[in-house]
Amino acid sequence: MDNLPQELVDHISSYLGPEDLKHTLTVSPAFQVAAEKYSGAFSDFELNKETARRFVNTFGGRRLGYLQHLTFRSTIPALDQKVDWEAHPDGHPVRDSEEDLREADESFTDQIKFLFSIVKETEDIARSEKAHGKVKLTLYTPTRHIDQGNYSIQRAYVSWRVHLLEPESLPDLTSIYALRIENGMKVSFDVEYGPVSLWKIDLRMMVDLSNKFPNLAALHCSIGGDEWLDCNEDYRQRYITKDWAGPRRDSRHDFARILDVAHISGLRVARLNFLAPLAVAFEQREPFPDLVSPARHDPLSSSLRVLSYQLRRFSVIALIDPTLFWPAEGASQFWPNLQTLHVMFQIVSPSGDWYFNFSDKGGSKQGYEIKETDYPPYAETELDRTNLRHCDEVDWANFIHQKERTVPNDETLVPLLQSFARATSFMPRLKQAILWAPVRSNAMGEYKKKKGVYTNNVWGLVYTSPDTEGFMDCRGHQVEGNRQLWWQVANWRPDKATHEMLRQIGKDKHGEDIAEYWEHDYTISDRYEFERFESQLLSTGFPAAAPLIKGRKKN
C-alpha cells in the first residue's frame, strides 16, 4: 500500500463514503491524505476569535487545499449599559453620535484586519509546504446587540453606513477565489428588530475587499432589503425605520468611484443583489429621492456596466438606469465573453423617475433633491420624541395599502429596453438574457382583470439562444433550432423600432429565425419563475446562507 501512487489512492478514495474513509486513515500516509481530502471534514469553517488558532493549526499546510468555504461574522459594539434613571431621566440617547459611528467603523475595521491576518498567516504556512487554497469566503454584514430595556427602538435602525477604514493596509490573500456578502441577520418587514439589529455597509467595502483577492473569480452579494423597511401604513413606523436618503446616495456613489479604479481583472462571475430581500410594499405615490445628482446619470449603473465587459455571467438586482447597458455618450461597447445576463430592476429609477405609472396617472413623476436635511441627526429631535412616544401602538404587519404602479411608462421604460437591446447586440456568446421588474397591483397581490392593471408579480422578457435551456414551458429542456424571445408584459406591446431592436438579439450568430411567445393579455408569470431561472443559470456553489434570526443563527 505504501508504494501506490497518490493519484491512484485518490481515485480509489473518491469512491468511498465517510465511514469507509475513516477506516483508511491508518492504512498509509497516502490514504490518510486522500481520506482527509474526500471526507468533507475540512471543507467548511467558521472563523472567529475562539476558533482562530484551531484554523491556523488545521489549515496551515496541505489541508488548506481541502477548505472550500470560510465564514466570518462581525459585530458593532453592543448597547448594553444600564440607565441611571435618576441622573438621566430621559434615558440613553435615541441617536448614534459621531463618536458612536467612529467607534463602529473602528471596531468593524479591526475585525476585518483580524480575519485577514489569520488567513494570511495560514496561507504563508501552507505556502511553505507548497500547498495552496481555493476558498469561497462568506462575510455577513455587521449586527449589534441592544438591551431593549434600556435603549430606544430607534437605535436599531441606523442609516449611517459602517466603513472599512484604510483598506489599502490589508494584505493580499491569494487563496480567496469567490467572495459573498450576505445580510448578517434575517430582514423582516412585518416584525420589529429584537435584541439584535442589522447594520448597513458602505457598498465600496465590497470593492475594497475584492481588490485584496488577486485570484478572485466570483463576486456575490445579497444585501439591501433593510433600505426598504418603511413599508408600514403608520407614519410613525415609517419615520423610525426609514433609510435616510443622504447616506443611501453617498454609498452608491462611493461604490461607483472605487469600482472605476479597481483591479479585479480576473473576475468572471458577478451576482449582485442590492434589494435582498425584496420589499413586500413601499410608498409609490410620494416622490422618491434622486440618488443620481449631482451626476447626470447613475454612477452605480455605469460602473457596473464597465465591470461587466470582462464577465462571463452577470446578474444584477438593483435600482438601475439605461447606462447599466449602454453609456449615455453612445460610444461602441463590447462584451466578448458574456454568456448569461440577468437584470431585475425596481419599478423606480435611481433618479426617482418611475418605470411604471398608476392607472389613474396620479402620484409623483420625478425624484426630489437630496439636501443636508436628508441626513440623520446625531442628536435627538422633537420628531424623534413625538414618534417614539407612540411606537408601541404600531402594528408592524400593517403594510401600506394602496394601488401600485402597474402601467408601463414608455417615456422611461422604452429607453431602458433599447439600451438593453443595443448592448446584447455586442455580446457574441450570449446564451440567455433576462430583464424584468416586480409588479403588483397591491401589497396583497390581489388579481384585477382590468386593462393595464395586472398583478402576478413580474413584467419582463427573456431571450434564449438555440440549443440552450428554454424558459417557462421549455424549462429543463434544450430548445433546438431557433432563437427564443419570451414576453411577459400582459397587454403592453413595444413600438415597432423597439420590437425590431429586441428581435436582433443573437441574429448575427444564429440567423434570422426567431420564435416569440406572448403571454395572455391579462396574465403574468409568477416572479418565482424568473428567480428560479436566474438561480439555475448563476448557481454560486456557496452553501445556503445562515443569517441570524433575532440573535440566533438560522438552521
C-alpha positions in Angstrom: 0.0 0.0 0.0 2.9 2.3 0.8 4.1 2.1 -2.8 0.8 3.0 -4.5 1.0 6.4 -6.3 -1.0 9.2 -4.7 -3.1 9.6 -7.9 -4.3 6.0 -7.7 -5.0 6.3 -4.0 -7.0 9.5 -4.6 -9.0 7.8 -7.3 -9.9 4.8 -5.1 -10.8 7.1 -2.1 -13.0 9.3 -4.2 -15.5 6.3 -4.4 -15.6 5.7 -0.7 -18.2 7.1 1.8 -17.3 8.9 5.0 -17.4 5.7 7.2 -15.2 3.8 4.8 -12.7 6.7 4.6 -12.4 6.6 8.4 -11.0 3.0 8.1 -8.4 4.1 5.5 -6.8 6.8 7.7 -4.2 4.5 9.2 -3.5 2.3 6.1 -0.7 4.6 4.9 0.2 8.3 4.7 -1.1 8.4 1.1 -4.5 7.0 2.2 -4.6 9.5 5.1 -4.1 12.4 2.7 -6.9 11.1 0.5 -9.3 10.4 3.4 -8.9 14.0 4.6 -9.4 15.3 1.1 -12.6 13.3 0.3 -14.3 13.0 3.7 -15.5 16.6 3.7 -14.3 17.0 7.3 -12.2 20.0 6.3 -14.5 21.6 3.7 -16.2 24.3 5.9 -15.1 26.5 8.7 -16.5 29.5 10.7 -13.6 31.7 11.8 -13.8 33.9 14.9 -11.6 34.8 17.9 -12.3 31.5 19.6 -11.5 29.3 16.6 -8.6 31.3 15.1 -5.8 29.1 16.5 -7.6 25.9 15.5 -8.0 27.4 12.0 -4.2 28.1 11.6 -3.2 24.7 13.1 -5.7 22.8 10.9 -5.3 24.6 7.6 -1.7 25.8 7.8 -0.5 23.1 5.4 -1.9 20.7 2.8 -5.4 20.9 4.3 -5.8 24.5 3.1 -6.4 22.8 -0.3 -9.4 21.0 1.2 -11.1 24.1 2.6 -14.0 25.1 0.3 -16.0 27.6 2.3 -14.9 30.0 5.1 -17.5 32.1 7.1 -16.9 35.2 9.1 -19.3 37.3 11.1 -18.8 40.8 12.5 -20.5 42.9 15.2 -20.8 46.5 16.2 -20.1 47.4 19.9 -23.2 46.4 21.9 -25.6 48.8 23.5 -25.8 47.2 27.0 -25.2 50.0 29.5 -27.9 50.3 32.2 -29.5 53.6 32.6 -29.2 55.7 35.8 -32.7 57.0 35.6 -32.2 59.4 38.5 -29.2 61.1 36.8 -30.6 60.7 33.2 -34.4 60.8 33.4 -34.7 60.8 29.5 -32.6 57.6 29.3 -29.9 56.9 26.7 -29.7 59.0 23.5 -32.0 57.8 20.7 -29.5 58.6 18.0 -25.9 57.4 17.3 -23.5 60.2 17.8 -20.4 60.9 15.6 -18.3 59.2 18.3 -20.6 56.1 18.2 -20.2 55.9 14.5 -16.5 56.3 14.6 -16.3 53.5 17.2 -18.4 51.3 14.9 -16.1 51.9 11.9 -13.0 51.2 14.0 -14.5 48.1 15.6 -15.6 46.7 12.2 -12.2 47.5 10.6 -10.3 45.7 13.5 -12.4 42.6 12.9 -11.7 42.6 9.2 -8.0 43.1 9.9 -8.2 40.1 12.3 -9.7 38.0 9.5 -7.1 39.0 7.0 -4.2 38.4 9.5 -5.3 34.9 10.4 -5.9 33.8 6.8 -2.6 35.4 5.7 -0.7 33.6 8.4 -2.4 30.3 7.4 -1.6 30.9 3.7 2.1 31.6 4.5 2.5 28.3 6.4 0.7 26.4 3.7 2.9 28.0 1.0 6.0 26.9 2.8 4.7 23.3 2.3 3.8 24.1 -1.3 0.1 23.9 -0.6 -2.5 26.4 -2.0 -6.1 27.1 -1.3 -9.2 27.9 -3.4 -11.7 29.2 -0.9 -15.2 30.7 -1.1 -15.4 33.4 1.6 -18.8 34.5 3.0 -18.9 37.7 5.1 -22.0 38.6 6.9 -22.8 42.3 7.4 -22.4 43.6 11.0 -25.0 43.1 13.7 -25.4 44.9 17.1 -26.9 43.6 20.3 -29.2 46.1 22.0 -30.5 45.9 25.6 -34.2 46.7 24.8 -35.0 47.6 28.3 -32.5 50.5 28.3 -32.3 51.7 24.7 -34.9 53.1 22.3 -36.1 51.1 19.4 -34.8 53.8 17.1 -31.2 52.7 17.9 -32.0 49.5 16.0 -32.5 51.4 12.7 -29.3 53.2 11.6 -29.0 54.8 8.2 -25.3 55.7 8.6 -23.2 53.0 6.8 -20.3 51.3 8.5 -17.0 51.8 6.8 -13.8 49.8 6.3 -11.0 52.2 7.2 -7.7 52.1 5.4 -8.4 49.1 3.2 -5.1 49.6 1.4 -3.3 48.4 4.5 -4.7 44.9 4.3 -2.5 42.1 2.9 -3.4 40.3 -0.3 -5.0 36.9 0.2 -4.3 34.5 -2.7 -6.5 31.6 -1.5 -9.8 33.5 -1.9 -11.4 32.9 -5.3 -15.0 33.7 -4.5 -16.5 36.4 -2.2 -20.0 36.6 -0.9 -21.5 39.4 1.2 -24.8 38.5 3.0 -27.2 40.2 5.4 -25.9 39.4 8.9 -29.5 39.0 10.1 -32.8 38.0 8.5 -34.6 41.1 7.3 -38.2 41.1 8.4 -40.7 43.7 7.1 -43.5 42.8 9.5 -41.6 42.4 12.8 -39.6 45.0 14.6 -35.9 44.2 15.3 -35.4 42.3 18.5 -32.3 42.3 20.7 -30.0 42.2 17.6 -30.1 44.7 14.8 -28.6 44.8 11.4 -26.1 47.5 10.2 -25.8 48.6 6.6 -22.3 48.6 5.0 -20.8 51.2 2.8 -21.1 49.5 -0.6 -17.5 50.3 -1.6 -16.3 47.8 1.0 -17.1 45.0 -1.5 -14.7 46.5 -4.0 -12.1 47.3 -1.4 -12.1 43.7 -0.3 -12.1 42.4 -3.9 -9.0 44.4 -4.6 -7.2 42.3 -2.0 -8.0 39.0 -3.6 -5.8 38.7 -6.7 -7.3 35.4 -7.7 -10.9 36.4 -7.3 -13.2 34.9 -10.0 -16.6 35.3 -8.5 -18.3 38.1 -6.5 -21.7 37.8 -4.9 -23.8 39.9 -2.6 -27.3 39.6 -1.2 -28.0 42.8 0.8 -30.0 46.0 0.8 -33.5 44.9 1.8 -33.2 46.9 5.0 -33.3 50.1 2.9 -37.0 49.5 2.4 -38.3 48.8 5.9 -40.5 52.0 5.9 -43.4 50.0 4.4 -46.0 50.4 7.1 -49.3 52.2 6.9 -48.4 54.0 10.2 -46.3 57.1 9.5 -44.6 56.7 12.9 -43.2 53.3 11.9 -42.0 54.7 8.6 -40.2 57.5 10.4 -38.4 55.2 12.8 -37.4 52.6 10.2 -36.7 54.8 7.1 -33.4 54.8 5.4 -32.3 58.4 5.1 -31.6 59.4 1.6 -28.2 61.1 2.1 -26.2 58.1 3.3 -28.0 55.9 0.8 -26.9 58.1 -2.2 -23.4 58.5 -0.8 -22.9 54.8 -0.5 -23.9 54.2 -4.2 -21.6 57.0 -5.4 -18.7 55.7 -3.2 -19.1 52.2 -4.7 -19.0 53.6 -8.2 -15.9 55.7 -7.6 -13.8 52.9 -6.2 -15.1 50.4 -8.8 -14.0 52.6 -11.6 -10.3 52.3 -10.4 -10.5 48.7 -9.1 -8.1 46.0 -10.1 -10.2 42.8 -10.3 -9.4 41.8 -13.8 -9.8 38.0 -13.0 -13.4 38.4 -12.1 -15.7 36.2 -14.4 -19.0 35.9 -12.4 -20.8 38.7 -10.6 -24.2 38.0 -8.9 -25.1 41.2 -7.2 -28.5 41.6 -5.4 -28.8 45.0 -3.8 -32.5 44.5 -3.0 -32.4 41.4 -0.8 -34.9 40.5 0.4 -37.3 42.3 -2.0 -39.7 44.7 -0.2 -43.2 43.5 0.1 -44.6 47.0 -0.2 -43.4 50.6 -0.4 -44.7 54.1 -0.8 -45.2 54.8 -4.5 -47.3 58.0 -4.6 -44.7 60.2 -2.8 -41.6 61.3 -4.5 -38.5 59.0 -4.4 -35.1 60.6 -3.6 -32.8 61.5 -6.5 -29.9 59.1 -5.8 -28.1 60.3 -9.0 -27.5 64.0 -8.6 -25.1 65.8 -8.9 -24.1 63.2 -11.6 -26.0 63.3 -14.8 -26.5 59.5 -14.9 -26.5 56.9 -12.3 -22.8 56.2 -11.3 -23.6 52.8 -9.9 -25.2 51.6 -13.1 -22.4 53.0 -15.2 -19.7 51.4 -13.1 -21.4 48.0 -13.2 -21.6 48.2 -17.0 -17.8 48.7 -17.2 -17.3 45.8 -14.8 -19.5 43.6 -17.0 -17.2 43.8 -20.0 -14.9 41.2 -18.5 -17.6 38.8 -17.2 -19.0 35.5 -18.4 -22.1 35.6 -16.2 -23.6 38.7 -14.8 -26.7 39.1 -12.6 -27.9 42.4 -11.1 -30.9 43.2 -8.9 -31.0 46.9 -8.1 -32.2 50.4 -8.9 -30.7 50.9 -12.3 -30.9 53.2 -15.3 -30.1 52.6 -19.0 -26.4 53.3 -18.5 -26.2 49.8 -17.0 -26.4 48.6 -20.6 -25.1 51.5 -22.7 -23.2 54.7 -21.9 -25.1 58.0 -22.3 -22.4 59.2 -24.8 -23.3 56.2 -27.0 -19.7 55.0 -27.8 -19.4 51.5 -29.1 -19.0 48.8 -26.4 -18.1 45.1 -26.5 -18.8 42.1 -24.2 -16.6 39.4 -25.8 -17.3 36.5 -23.3 -20.6 37.3 -21.6 -22.9 34.3 -21.9 -25.6 35.0 -19.3 -27.1 38.4 -18.4 -29.8 38.8 -15.8 -31.2 42.1 -14.6 -34.1 42.7 -12.2 -34.8 46.4 -11.9 -37.0 48.1 -9.3 -40.0 50.0 -10.7 -38.4 53.3 -9.7 -35.2 54.5 -11.3 -32.2 55.8 -9.2 -33.1 59.4 -10.2 -36.6 59.0 -8.8 -38.3 58.7 -12.2 -40.8 55.8 -12.5 -40.7 52.9 -15.0 -44.4 52.3 -14.3 -47.4 54.6 -13.6 -50.6 54.3 -11.7 -53.7 53.5 -13.8 -55.2 56.9 -12.7 -51.9 58.6 -13.8 -51.5 60.1 -10.3 -48.5 60.1 -7.9 -45.1 61.7 -8.2 -43.3 61.9 -11.6 -39.7 62.6 -10.6 -37.4 62.4 -7.7 -36.6 65.1 -5.1 -33.3 66.7 -4.5 -31.3 65.4 -1.5 -30.3 68.1 0.9 -28.5 68.4 4.2 -31.8 67.7 6.0 -31.8 64.2 4.3 -29.0 63.0 6.6 -29.9 61.6 10.1 -29.3 63.9 13.0 -26.6 63.0 15.6 -28.8 64.0 18.5 -32.5 63.6 19.5 -35.1 65.8 17.8 -38.6 66.8 18.6 -39.8 64.4 15.8 -37.9 61.6 17.4 -39.7 62.2 20.7 -43.1 62.5 19.1 -42.9 59.4 17.1 -41.3 57.2 19.7 -43.9 58.2 22.2 -46.5 56.2 20.3 -44.4 53.5 18.7 -45.9 50.8 20.9 -49.2 51.4 19.2 -47.8 50.4 15.8 -49.0 47.2 14.1 -45.8 46.1 12.3 -47.7 43.8 9.9 -49.9 46.6 8.7 -48.3 47.2 5.3 -49.1 50.2 3.1 -52.4 49.7 1.4 -52.6 51.4 -1.9 -52.8 50.7 -5.6 -49.4 50.1 -7.1 -47.8 51.2 -10.3 -48.5 48.6 -12.9 -48.9 50.6 -16.2 -45.7 50.7 -18.2 -44.3 54.2 -18.6 -42.9 54.3 -22.2 -41.1 57.5 -21.5 -38.6 55.8 -19.2 -39.1 52.1 -20.0 -38.5 52.3 -23.7 -35.0 53.9 -23.4 -34.2 51.1 -20.9 -35.3 48.4 -23.3 -33.5 49.9 -26.2 -30.2 50.2 -24.2 -30.6 46.5 -23.2 -31.2 45.5 -26.9 -28.3 47.6 -28.1 -25.9 46.1 -25.6 -26.9 42.5 -26.3 -26.1 43.0 -30.0 -22.5 43.3 -28.9 -22.5 40.0 -26.9 -21.4 37.4 -29.4 -21.5 34.5 -27.0 -24.8 35.4 -25.3 -26.9 32.4 -24.4 -29.5 33.9 -22.1 -30.7 37.4 -21.3 -33.3 38.2 -18.8 -34.8 41.7 -18.0 -37.7 42.1 -15.6 -39.3 44.1 -12.9 -41.5 43.0 -9.9 -45.0 44.4 -10.4 -48.0 44.0 -8.1 -51.5 45.6 -8.1 -51.4 46.0 -4.3 -49.4 44.7 -1.4 -51.6 41.6 -1.0 -51.2 40.6 -4.7 -55.0 40.8 -5.5 -55.8 40.0 -9.1 -57.7 42.6 -11.0 -58.6 41.9 -14.6 -58.5 45.4 -15.9 -56.7 46.9 -18.9 -53.2 47.9 -17.9 -53.5 46.6 -14.4 -52.2 43.1 -13.7 -50.8 41.5 -10.7 -48.9 38.4 -10.7 -45.6 39.8 -9.7 -43.5 40.3 -12.8 -43.2 42.3 -16.0 -40.3 41.4 -18.3 -38.8 39.4 -21.2 -36.4 36.5 -21.6 -34.1 35.7 -24.6 -32.6 32.2 -25.1 -30.2 31.2 -27.9 -30.6 28.0 -29.9 -29.6 24.7 -28.2 -29.7 26.2 -24.7 -32.2 25.6 -21.9 -35.6 27.3 -22.6 -37.8 29.3 -20.4 -41.3 28.6 -18.9 -42.8 25.5 -20.6 -39.4 24.6 -22.0 -37.6 24.9 -18.7 -35.4 21.9 -18.2 -35.1 21.1 -21.9 -32.8 22.4 -24.7 -34.6 24.4 -27.3 -33.2 23.5 -30.7 -33.1 25.5 -33.9 -34.4 29.0 -33.3 -33.7 31.9 -31.0 -36.5 32.3 -28.5 -38.0 35.5 -27.1 -40.4 35.2 -24.2 -42.6 38.2 -23.5 -44.2 38.5 -20.0 -45.7 42.0 -20.5 -49.5 41.5 -20.3 -51.3 43.6 -22.9 -48.4 46.1 -23.4 -46.6 46.0 -26.8 -43.4 47.7 -27.8 -43.3 50.2 -30.6 -42.0 48.9 -34.0 -38.5 50.2 -33.6 -38.0 48.8 -30.1 -39.5 45.5 -31.1 -37.2 45.2 -34.0 -34.1 46.0 -31.9 -35.0 43.2 -29.4 -35.5 40.8 -32.3 -31.9 41.4 -33.3 -30.5 39.7 -30.2 -28.3 36.8 -31.4 -29.2 37.4 -35.0 -25.6 37.8 -36.3 -24.5 34.5 -34.9 -27.7 32.4 -35.2 -29.5 33.8 -38.2 -32.9 35.3 -38.9 -35.2 32.8 -37.4 -36.7 33.7 -34.0 -39.7 32.3 -32.1 -41.6 34.8 -29.9 -44.0 33.8 -27.2 -46.5 36.3 -25.7 -48.4 35.6 -22.5 -52.2 36.2 -22.4 -53.1 39.8 -22.1 -54.1 39.6 -18.5 -51.8 37.0 -17.0 -48.2 37.4 -16.0 -45.8 34.8 -14.8 -45.1 34.5 -11.1 -41.8 36.1 -10.4 -40.5 32.9 -8.9 -40.3 31.5 -12.5 -37.8 34.3 -13.2 -36.0 33.8 -9.9 -35.6 30.0 -10.4 -34.3 30.6 -13.9 -31.7 33.1 -12.6 -30.7 30.7 -9.8 -30.3 27.8 -12.2 -28.1 29.8 -14.6 -26.0 31.5 -12.0 -25.5 28.8 -9.3 -23.0 30.1 -6.8 -21.6 26.9 -5.4 -21.9 28.6 -1.9 -23.8 26.7 0.8 -27.1 28.2 1.9 -26.8 31.5 3.7 -27.2 31.4 7.5 -28.2 34.9 8.8 -29.1 35.4 12.4 -32.8 35.3 13.3 -33.4 37.6 16.3 -29.9 36.9 17.6 -29.8 33.2 16.7 -28.2 31.5 13.7 -30.6 30.2 11.0 -30.6 26.4 10.9 
